[in-house]
Structure formats: C-alpha cells, structure tokens
Amino acid sequence: MKKFILVTGGAGYIGSIVCEILLKDGYNVIVIDDLRDGKSSALSNEVIFFEGNYGDPLILDNVFNTYSVDFIFHFAASANVPDSVKNPELYYENNFINTFKLLINMKKHEVKKIIFSSTAAVFGEPISLPIDELHPKNPINPYGYSKLMIEQMLRDFSNAYGMQFIIFRYFCAAGATLDHGESRLHETHLIPIVLDNALKKNKFINVFGDSYQTKDGTGIRDYIHVLDIAKAHILGMKYFDQNINEDFNLGTNHGFSVLEILNEAEILLNTKLNYTITEKREGDPAVLVATNKKAKEKLGWIPDYTIQDIISSSFIWRKNPKY
Ligand SMILES: NC(=O)c1ccc[n+]([C@@H]2O[C@H](COP(=O)([O-])OP(=O)(O)OC[C@H]3O[C@@H](n4cnc5c(N)ncnc54)[C@H](O)[C@@H]3O)[C@@H](O)[C@H]2O)c1
C-alpha cells in the first residue's frame, strides 16, 4: 500500500521547504494547513492538500481513513514570541489543544510516528551554553510553555499508548530555496527584515536592546538553514527503526549577535544598512545557542550551510519572492 507523510503546516515557511525536499526525494506528501499564516501558492501540485485545522477530527478521520500515513511531520503552530506574551490564549489553544486533538486521532487510527517541531524557547534564559538536551527547561513566554507542554504530552502518550516521537528543537530557522522562503504578512524575523532594508522595503531595522550581557550588547541567536532542518527530518524517519523516542536540539554550536548579522549582510550585499536601537522585547532571552552533539552522534546530522549561505539564499528569495 502506498505510504504517505502527513505534514501539518506544509503551506508555511519551514513546512513548504520540507515538502519540497520530500517530493524531490520521492515521498508521497499530504498537507493539512488552514492558511492562517501559510499560502496556498506555497503548495506544490504534487501534494494532497486538506485546507483546515490540523486538530479537526473530521479532517483527520478523512485523511487517516483514506491514506496510509506512516509519519506525521508536525509544523503547524502559532509561533511568535512577543505575540504569545500579548495573546497566550491563542498559543495554548492552537499549539497545545490542537496537538492534543491530533494525538488522540493518531491514537484512534493507530498512526504511531510523529516528528514534532519544538523550539529553543522551551529552555528560557540559559544557565549554561551551548544548550544541550538536558539543559533545564524553564520557558519565559507562553509560546515556549505551549511547546514544552506538547513535549511532555508526547512522552506520556508514548509511555501509555506506544506512540513514537522525535522532538526537534530548532533554534533560529532561516534561509531559502529558489522556490520557497519566508513570506509572512507581518515579518518579525531578523534576517528577512535585514534583507528588506537592503532592498529598501523598510526604512529601519529595529534592534531590540543593546544592553544584554553579550559581546556587543545585542541578542545572540543560532541560525540554522531550513534545508538542514529538512535533512534532520529525513534522517529522523530512519531513526524510528530503532524504536527509541528522542529529543534533539538543531543548531550549529555557534551564535551571531544582531549586530554581527547586520555586519555579515553589509559585507555580503555590499550595502549600508539603517538600524535603530529600541527597547528590549518582553520574553526574549539574551543568548540562545545549541550544541548539536547529540544529533550528530545519533542521527549523523551535520549542518551543511553557513550564515553566508543563509543570508545569500534568503536575499535571492526576497528580491524576487514567488508568493
Ligand atoms: N521559524 C523559526 O525560526 C522556528 C524556530 C523554532 C521552531 N519553529 C517551529 O517550526 C514550526 C514551523 O514554523 P514556521 O516558521 O514555518 O511557521 P509558519 O507560520 O510559516 O508556518 C506554520 C504553518 O502552520 C499553519 N497553521 C497554524 N495553525 C494551524 C492550524 N491550527 N491548522 C492548520 N494549519 C495551521 C499556518 O497557516 C502556517 O502555514 C512551528 O511549529 C514553529 O513553532 C520555528
């Protein structure tokens, strides 16, 4: 019987790039996305698309009764830290409650394997760096809490019902392919905002705070190319054969401050950027950098792309986005 991968949030940024790679590698892909943040034009004709909520039992019954789903890649979420501080209701409902509904429908249809997109935000303010998987998890915003609650739910469902899971905690996802990239209505991620400044699509880059305990006072993040995230998912599917549930931090062991990103972009694009220092944002830790030792050892995952690759690929996309 033909096997499928169900991708929730496949019309969004990371989901659409993972779908692109899955299709290139010959996998059969189903997407559920309600297009609240994604775009239908990000979806390939080769994908079987269900427009709607990934927690909707009617859609899930329809998908699971019609297709033999082997793996679920769960990207759909509300994923904006400052917004989650203002609007926690959305984050607990869309991330936690809808994932609960997804899991009980997986249980009902005996679909066992899920790869869950978690985040560095589950760690909160780091007490040691780089952050490994055993680092204490004390989120400082509702987004991080909603994801941590899902991580715990996966463990409990696995113990009780034999569900198998992999948790990937991405640090800052960035980069693009020629066909897919970041295309949000309201952009809050640093690299697209920086590139839009180079392209004169915005007047200033807001640098949120320059008094963090970091080398230049601005926040430090670990940027990971989306194609490396896609690679981790492909390796993750093979890892399920070992029947072990695991969590992995996906980062590069190296962080860049906001000012360093601006500097890299100025050099690469041979341009001068305009920025202004503004207030720190609530819920933003000073430094988030991951060690990827565990992912290297257990999955054989090594990131291929540098910060220069990330900035250049995003720039090509933003100059001429396809949607
Ligand atoms: N972008 C990052 O830097 C980053 C970092 C860490 C973790 N993550 C996680 O990766 C995942 C994907 O992030 P992204 O940047 O691609 O976000 P995105 O907003 O571009 O994509 C999310 C997609 O999910 C869809 N969606 C949201 N709620 C839905 C629902 N209830 N039903 C159906 N579809 C729904 C949206 O329409 C969108 O297409 C998220 O789970 C996010 O928490 C992202």
The ligand as a Gaussian input file, in Angstrom:
#p B3LYP/6-31G(d) Opt

LIG

0 1
 N       10.835000      29.794000      12.186000
 C       11.621000      29.521000      13.214000
 O       12.689000      30.134000      13.392000
 C       11.253000      28.437000      14.191000
 C       12.104000      28.184000      15.278000
 C       11.771000      27.174000      16.166000
 C       10.641000      26.417000      15.975000
 N        9.824000      26.687000      14.934000
 C        8.607000      25.871000      14.766000
 O        8.557000      25.383000      13.442000
 C        7.217000      25.271000      13.007000
 C        7.046000      25.976000      11.666000
 O        7.423000      27.335000      11.800000
 P        7.346000      28.352000      10.571000
 O        8.344000      29.409000      10.822000
 O        7.372000      27.582000       9.312000
 O        5.910000      28.989000      10.808000
 P        4.823000      29.453000       9.726000
 O        3.870000      30.327000      10.453000
 O        5.470000      29.948000       8.495000
 O        4.097000      28.068000       9.369000
 C        3.117000      27.494000      10.193000
 C        2.032000      26.964000       9.281000
 O        1.057000      26.308000      10.096000
 C       -0.233000      26.724000       9.672000
 N       -1.127000      26.600000      10.825000
 C       -1.029000      27.224000      12.028000
 N       -2.004000      26.807000      12.840000
 C       -2.733000      25.892000      12.140000
 C       -3.864000      25.087000      12.430000
 N       -4.486000      25.135000      13.616000
 N       -4.331000      24.234000      11.486000
 C       -3.720000      24.167000      10.270000
 N       -2.654000      24.893000       9.933000
 C       -2.166000      25.746000      10.861000
 C       -0.074000      28.146000       9.180000
 O       -1.089000      28.547000       8.288000
 C        1.298000      28.077000       8.513000
 O        1.177000      27.701000       7.160000
 C        6.361000      25.848000      14.126000
 O        5.871000      24.773000      14.890000
 C        7.331000      26.671000      14.949000
 O        6.949000      26.719000      16.306000
 C       10.091000      27.686000      14.032000

